């Protein structure tokens, strides 16, 4: 029986002192049971050292590292733990964490995507396309300590780079929603620190206590919904300005939004069995769900609604 996965408190939590050092400065998160359940979602992962790399140094039987990762977290936040495990076991690695990378079944995993999104794309979406319905858990991810694929991944997956990319996505979502990045830019340095520290330390109250201010529009209708759509077979990601209301000033549904981009897969009126579905956080929602509601309650911490398309 494999070892039980380490629990999903990201390694960055161990080095983050801001949460415990000044807890009174943290803005409390509003009550939102749906956002809380999504935040607590996790995926058990089995990290195995690449066989060719291990064999090259005579370490062909190194035990895998099991970790229960938060869906909303990033591989960059786990790398220090993953590296430590394999260094303790056998690996002589003198590089830094930015050189470590991961793949699933030979496909490099984008470190700047949330772990849950990567699993839905490379695990659930891909397996559905191959007609596989069995469990993929624990998710079997391969770890590499050399030959970083710079032609397929953004170089430097260090925690600082991950934080920078995450904040750029937060700003982009703010711009799409409000037509400017004023909400983010008006945040103090300590507010921005609270946002990232909440995510990296898996502290729901700390993160959502601040992010709630960015997600709310103070009674004003958002200009656009920050949304990204992922098709199978490495198709380009669809990201277009999406108004939250239709021509009759009624809230758009997920079906209406998907129909605008993918009319053949998501007709407004079903005349037969559906040919595709949209997945968010591993769940397939009702397509009649309000897109505004979905955005406010089911977005990832980067404040984008990430829709993974499953072809049936």
C-alpha positions in Angstrom: 0.0 0.0 0.0 1.5 3.4 -1.0 2.3 6.0 1.7 -0.5 8.4 2.5 -0.2 11.7 0.7 1.0 14.7 2.7 -1.8 17.0 3.4 -2.5 19.9 1.2 -0.9 22.8 3.0 1.6 24.1 0.5 5.2 24.3 1.4 5.2 28.1 1.1 3.1 28.0 4.3 6.1 26.9 6.3 8.1 30.0 5.2 5.3 32.5 5.4 5.3 34.3 8.7 2.9 37.1 7.8 -0.2 35.1 8.6 0.7 34.3 12.2 2.8 37.4 12.8 0.0 39.8 12.6 -3.3 38.0 12.4 -5.3 41.0 13.5 -4.5 42.8 10.2 -6.3 40.1 8.1 -9.6 41.1 6.6 -12.2 38.4 7.3 -13.7 36.5 4.4 -17.4 36.8 3.7 -19.6 33.7 4.2 -19.6 31.8 0.9 -20.0 28.0 1.3 -19.5 27.4 -2.4 -16.3 29.3 -2.6 -15.1 27.5 0.5 -15.8 24.1 -0.9 -14.0 24.9 -4.1 -11.0 26.3 -2.1 -10.8 23.0 -0.1 -10.8 20.8 -3.2 -7.7 18.7 -3.5 -6.0 16.1 -5.8 -3.8 13.3 -4.5 -0.6 13.3 -6.6 2.0 10.7 -7.0 5.3 12.3 -8.0 7.8 9.9 -9.6 11.3 10.8 -10.7 11.8 10.4 -14.5 13.1 6.8 -15.1 15.7 7.8 -17.6 17.2 10.5 -15.3 17.1 8.1 -12.3 18.8 5.3 -14.3 21.5 7.7 -15.5 22.7 8.1 -11.9 22.1 4.5 -10.9 18.9 5.2 -8.8 16.3 3.2 -10.6 14.2 2.3 -7.6 13.5 5.6 -5.8 10.2 5.8 -4.0 7.6 8.1 -5.3 6.5 11.2 -3.3 2.8 11.4 -2.5 1.1 14.8 -1.8 -2.5 15.9 -1.5 -2.4 19.2 -3.4 -5.0 21.9 -3.3 -6.7 22.4 -6.7 -6.2 26.1 -6.5 -2.5 25.9 -5.8 0.4 25.8 -8.3 3.3 23.3 -8.8 5.8 26.0 -8.1 4.5 26.1 -4.5 5.2 22.4 -4.2 8.6 22.1 -5.8 10.6 22.6 -2.6 8.9 19.7 -1.0 9.2 17.5 -4.1 12.9 18.3 -4.5 13.6 17.6 -0.9 12.1 14.2 -1.0 14.2 13.1 -4.0 17.4 14.7 -2.7 16.9 12.9 0.6 16.3 9.6 -1.3 19.2 9.6 -3.8 19.3 12.6 -6.0 22.4 14.8 -6.2 20.8 18.0 -7.4 22.7 21.3 -7.1 20.4 23.4 -9.2 17.5 25.6 -8.0 13.8 25.0 -8.1 13.4 27.0 -11.3 15.0 24.1 -13.2 12.5 21.5 -11.9 9.6 20.7 -14.2 6.8 18.2 -14.4 5.0 16.2 -17.1 2.0 13.9 -17.4 2.2 11.1 -19.9 5.0 12.9 -21.7 3.3 16.3 -21.9 5.0 19.1 -19.9 2.7 20.7 -17.4 2.5 24.5 -17.4 3.6 25.7 -14.0 1.6 29.0 -14.3 -1.7 27.1 -14.5 -3.5 26.1 -11.3 -3.0 22.4 -10.5 -6.8 21.7 -10.6 -7.0 23.2 -14.1 -4.0 21.1 -15.3 -5.6 17.9 -13.9 -8.9 18.7 -15.6 -7.1 19.4 -19.0 -4.5 16.6 -19.0 -6.3 14.1 -16.9 -10.1 14.3 -17.2 -10.4 16.0 -20.6 -7.8 13.8 -22.2 -9.0 10.5 -20.7 -12.6 11.3 -21.8 -11.3 11.7 -25.3 -9.8 8.3 -25.2 -13.0 6.7 -23.8 -11.5 6.1 -20.4 -13.8 6.4 -17.4 -11.8 4.9 -14.6 -10.2 6.8 -11.7 -7.0 8.6 -12.5 -6.2 9.1 -8.8 -3.6 9.4 -7.5 -2.6 11.6 -10.4 0.7 10.2 -11.7 3.1 13.1 -12.4 6.7 12.7 -13.5 9.4 15.0 -12.0 12.4 16.2 -14.0 15.6 17.8 -12.7 17.2 18.5 -16.1 16.6 19.2 -19.7 14.0 21.9 -19.1 11.8 22.2 -22.2 12.2 25.9 -22.8 10.3 25.6 -26.2 7.2 24.3 -24.4 7.3 25.9 -20.9 8.0 29.5 -19.7 11.4 29.5 -18.2 11.8 30.1 -14.5 9.1 28.4 -12.5 10.4 29.8 -9.2 7.9 30.9 -6.6 8.6 34.6 -7.3 7.8 34.1 -11.0 4.6 32.3 -10.1 3.6 35.2 -7.8 4.3 37.7 -10.6 2.2 35.7 -13.1 -0.6 35.2 -10.7 -0.8 39.0 -10.0 -0.7 39.7 -13.7 -3.8 37.5 -14.1 -5.5 39.3 -11.2 -4.9 42.6 -12.9 -6.1 41.2 -16.3 -9.3 40.0 -14.6 -9.8 43.4 -13.0 -9.4 45.1 -16.3 -11.9 42.9 -18.0 -14.4 43.3 -15.3 -14.1 47.0 -14.7 -12.3 48.5 -17.7 -9.3 49.4 -15.7 -6.9 47.9 -13.1 -7.6 50.6 -10.5 -8.9 48.2 -7.9 -5.7 46.2 -7.9 -3.4 49.2 -8.3 -5.1 51.0 -5.4 -4.4 48.0 -3.1 -1.6 48.7 -0.6 1.5 46.6 -0.6 0.3 44.8 2.5 -3.1 44.1 0.8 -1.3 42.5 -2.2 0.9 40.5 0.2 -2.2 39.3 2.0 -3.7 38.1 -1.3 -0.6 36.1 -2.3 0.1 34.8 1.2 -3.4 33.6 1.6 -3.1 31.5 -1.6 0.4 30.2 -1.0 -0.3 29.2 2.7 -3.8 27.8 1.8 -5.5 30.3 4.1 -9.0 30.8 2.9 -10.0 33.7 5.2 -6.8 35.5 4.5 -7.1 35.2 0.7 -10.9 35.8 0.3 -10.9 38.5 2.9 -9.0 40.6 0.4 -10.1 39.1 -2.9 -13.8 39.7 -2.1 -13.1 43.4 -2.7 -11.9 42.7 -6.2 -14.7 40.4 -7.1 -17.5 42.7 -6.1 -18.7 45.5 -8.4 -20.5 47.6 -5.8 -23.8 47.3 -7.5 -22.4 48.1 -10.9 -22.7 45.5 -13.7 -19.3 44.2 -14.8 -18.2 45.1 -18.3 -17.0 41.6 -19.1 -16.7 38.3 -17.4 -13.0 37.1 -17.1 -13.3 33.7 -18.8 -11.0 31.2 -20.6 -12.1 28.2 -22.6 -9.9 25.1 -23.1 -10.5 22.8 -26.0 -8.9 19.3 -26.4 -5.9 18.5 -28.6 -3.9 21.5 -27.6 -6.2 23.9 -29.4 -5.5 27.6 -28.6 -7.2 28.9 -25.5 -10.3 31.0 -26.2 -10.3 34.3 -24.4 -12.7 36.9 -25.7 -14.5 39.9 -24.1 -17.8 38.4 -22.8 -20.6 40.7 -21.7 -22.5 39.3 -18.7 -25.9 40.4 -20.2 -27.7 39.7 -23.4 -29.4 42.1 -25.8 -32.4 42.1 -23.5 -30.2 43.1 -20.6 -30.8 39.7 -19.0 -27.9 37.8 -17.4 -26.3 35.4 -19.8 -26.1 31.7 -19.1 -23.1 29.5 -19.5 -24.8 28.0 -22.5 -25.2 31.4 -24.2 -21.5 32.2 -23.7 -20.3 28.8 -24.9 -22.7 29.0 -27.9 -21.1 32.4 -29.0 -17.7 30.8 -29.2 -18.5 27.2 -30.0 -22.0 27.0 -31.6 -21.5 23.5 -33.1 -20.7 22.1 -29.7 -23.2 24.1 -27.6 -26.4 24.9 -29.5 -28.9 27.1 -27.8 -31.6 24.5 -28.2 -30.6 20.8 -27.9 -32.2 18.6 -30.5 -30.4 15.4 -29.4 -27.9 14.1 -26.8 -25.3 16.8 -26.0 -22.0 16.4 -27.8 -19.9 18.3 -25.3 -19.9 19.5 -21.7 -18.0 22.2 -19.8 -16.1 21.4 -16.7 -15.2 23.8 -13.8 -13.1 22.5 -10.9 -13.8 18.9 -12.0 -17.5 19.5 -11.9 -19.9 19.7 -14.9 -22.4 22.5 -14.1 -25.8 23.0 -15.5 -25.4 25.2 -18.6 -28.4 27.2 -17.6 -26.4 28.6 -14.7 -26.0 32.3 -14.7 -22.5 33.2 -16.0 -22.3 36.1 -13.5 -23.1 33.8 -10.6 -20.5 31.2 -11.9 -17.9 33.9 -12.2 -18.4 35.2 -8.7 -18.6 31.8 -7.0 -16.6 29.3 -9.2 -13.6 31.3 -10.5 -10.1 30.2 -9.6 -8.1 32.5 -7.2 -6.8 34.4 -10.3 -10.4 35.5 -10.7 -10.9 33.8 -14.1 -13.6 31.3 -14.8 -11.7 28.4 -16.5 -14.0 26.2 -18.6 -12.5 22.9 -19.8 -14.5 21.4 -22.7 -15.2 17.7 -22.6 -16.1 16.1 -26.0 -18.6 13.2 -25.5 
